[in-house]
Structure formats: C-alpha cells, structure tokens
Amino acid sequence: MASTTIHNTTGPLLHIVFFWLKEPDNQEHRNQFETAIKKLIDTNPQAIANHLGCPAASEKRDVVDNSFTYCYTMSFADLDAQNSYQTDPTHELFIEEASHLWERVLVSDSIALS
C-alpha cells in the first residue's frame, strides 16, 4: 500500500510561540512584555487571528508542560503570509523591545491538513 504525503502550503497556518521570561515574577518585566506584544497584535498586517495567554490551571500530567510564562498563537492565511511576518517591521520591533526580557522561546508552526 502506498503512503500518502501531504504537501499543504496554503493554510491556515498556526504559529505557536512559547516564551519563558528571565524573571517571570517581575511585574515590571511582565508589563513591558505585554505592552510590546500587544503592540504587535494591534499593528501586524499578516495575522488573521491572535491569542495571547498564560499557563492554564490544567490537571498536572506528565504530558502537560505549563512551565512557560506566555503562549502567543497567530493564525496566518498561508505559508507566504507567515514568511512575510518574519521580516515585517512590526515583528522586528517586538523582538527589539522585548527580547531582553526572555530566556527561552519555542516556536511550533502547524499547517492544516488538506
């Protein structure tokens, strides 16, 4: 039996970013981060949907990692929009304003099955 390979490059594409702040209990740092990322949310032209959140009080299980400080999810219409986002001035400004606050960032991109 032949395997099926899925080559969807159209979308929608989810860009899921986890941030671990250097000082997650420092309220001033949290305020700075939230101000910078909310500016990105308000001004970025490529994203068609946004979600900014913190770890939920989910049941503790081995498969659940809620060690992050923030989770930011963006939805893009397609791979081209996500690629454009990477060099967009709104994204570059966010990195400039907030990167000194985090110690780790983990990104996962997921595209819908066709």
DOKOL-56089 format. One record per residue (C-alpha): residue number from 1; x, y, z. Coordinates in steps of 0.2 Angstrom, whole numbers, always signed. Layout:
N
[tiza NUM, [X, Y, Z]]
...
This chain:
114
[tiza 1, [+0, +0, +0]]
[tiza 2, [+7, +17, -5]]
[tiza 3, [+9, +30, +8]]
[tiza 4, [+1, +47, +6]]
[tiza 5, [+11, +63, +8]]
[tiza 6, [+3, +79, +12]]
[tiza 7, [+10, +95, +5]]
[tiza 8, [-1, +108, +10]]
[tiza 9, [+7, +126, +9]]
[tiza 10, [-9, +136, +8]]
[tiza 11, [-16, +136, +26]]
[tiza 12, [-22, +140, +38]]
[tiza 13, [-6, +141, +47]]
[tiza 14, [-4, +142, +66]]
[tiza 15, [+12, +150, +73]]
[tiza 16, [+13, +145, +91]]
[tiza 17, [+26, +153, +102]]
[tiza 18, [+30, +149, +120]]
[tiza 19, [+40, +162, +130]]
[tiza 20, [+49, +160, +146]]
[tiza 21, [+54, +176, +154]]
[tiza 22, [+70, +178, +163]]
[tiza 23, [+61, +185, +178]]
[tiza 24, [+43, +179, +177]]
[tiza 25, [+38, +186, +194]]
[tiza 26, [+45, +203, +190]]
[tiza 27, [+29, +213, +187]]
[tiza 28, [+38, +227, +178]]
[tiza 29, [+45, +215, +166]]
[tiza 30, [+28, +207, +163]]
[tiza 31, [+21, +224, +159]]
[tiza 32, [+35, +228, +147]]
[tiza 33, [+32, +211, +138]]
[tiza 34, [+14, +213, +137]]
[tiza 35, [+15, +231, +131]]
[tiza 36, [+27, +225, +117]]
[tiza 37, [+17, +210, +111]]
[tiza 38, [+0, +219, +112]]
[tiza 39, [+8, +232, +100]]
[tiza 40, [+12, +218, +89]]
[tiza 41, [-5, +211, +89]]
[tiza 42, [-13, +228, +86]]
[tiza 43, [-1, +233, +71]]
[tiza 44, [+4, +217, +62]]
[tiza 45, [-4, +215, +45]]
[tiza 46, [-1, +197, +41]]
[tiza 47, [-10, +188, +56]]
[tiza 48, [-28, +184, +54]]
[tiza 49, [-31, +179, +72]]
[tiza 50, [-21, +181, +88]]
[tiza 51, [-22, +173, +105]]
[tiza 52, [-11, +178, +120]]
[tiza 53, [-12, +168, +136]]
[tiza 54, [-3, +161, +151]]
[tiza 55, [-2, +144, +158]]
[tiza 56, [-19, +137, +162]]
[tiza 57, [-23, +128, +179]]
[tiza 58, [-24, +112, +170]]
[tiza 59, [-23, +95, +178]]
[tiza 60, [-5, +91, +181]]
[tiza 61, [+0, +76, +170]]
[tiza 62, [+17, +70, +163]]
[tiza 63, [+12, +76, +145]]
[tiza 64, [+7, +94, +151]]
[tiza 65, [+21, +107, +151]]
[tiza 66, [+15, +123, +158]]
[tiza 67, [+32, +130, +163]]
[tiza 68, [+31, +144, +151]]
[tiza 69, [+27, +162, +155]]
[tiza 70, [+16, +166, +140]]
[tiza 71, [+9, +157, +125]]
[tiza 72, [+6, +168, +109]]
[tiza 73, [-3, +160, +94]]
[tiza 74, [-5, +168, +77]]
[tiza 75, [-15, +162, +63]]
[tiza 76, [-10, +166, +45]]
[tiza 77, [-19, +163, +29]]
[tiza 78, [-5, +153, +21]]
[tiza 79, [+14, +150, +22]]
[tiza 80, [+18, +165, +12]]
[tiza 81, [+10, +176, +25]]
[tiza 82, [+20, +168, +39]]
[tiza 83, [+36, +170, +29]]
[tiza 84, [+32, +189, +26]]
[tiza 85, [+29, +191, +45]]
[tiza 86, [+46, +185, +49]]
[tiza 87, [+54, +201, +41]]
[tiza 88, [+39, +213, +45]]
[tiza 89, [+44, +229, +54]]
[tiza 90, [+30, +225, +67]]
[tiza 91, [+39, +208, +71]]
[tiza 92, [+56, +216, +71]]
[tiza 93, [+51, +230, +83]]
[tiza 94, [+43, +217, +95]]
[tiza 95, [+59, +207, +96]]
[tiza 96, [+69, +224, +98]]
[tiza 97, [+58, +229, +113]]
[tiza 98, [+55, +213, +122]]
[tiza 99, [+70, +200, +118]]
[tiza 100, [+80, +206, +133]]
[tiza 101, [+66, +200, +144]]
[tiza 102, [+65, +182, +139]]
[tiza 103, [+77, +167, +142]]
[tiza 104, [+69, +155, +130]]
[tiza 105, [+57, +155, +115]]
[tiza 106, [+50, +139, +107]]
[tiza 107, [+41, +140, +91]]
[tiza 108, [+29, +127, +83]]
[tiza 109, [+21, +130, +66]]
[tiza 110, [+7, +119, +60]]
[tiza 111, [-2, +119, +44]]
[tiza 112, [-19, +112, +41]]
[tiza 113, [-21, +95, +33]]
[tiza 114, [-28, +97, +15]]
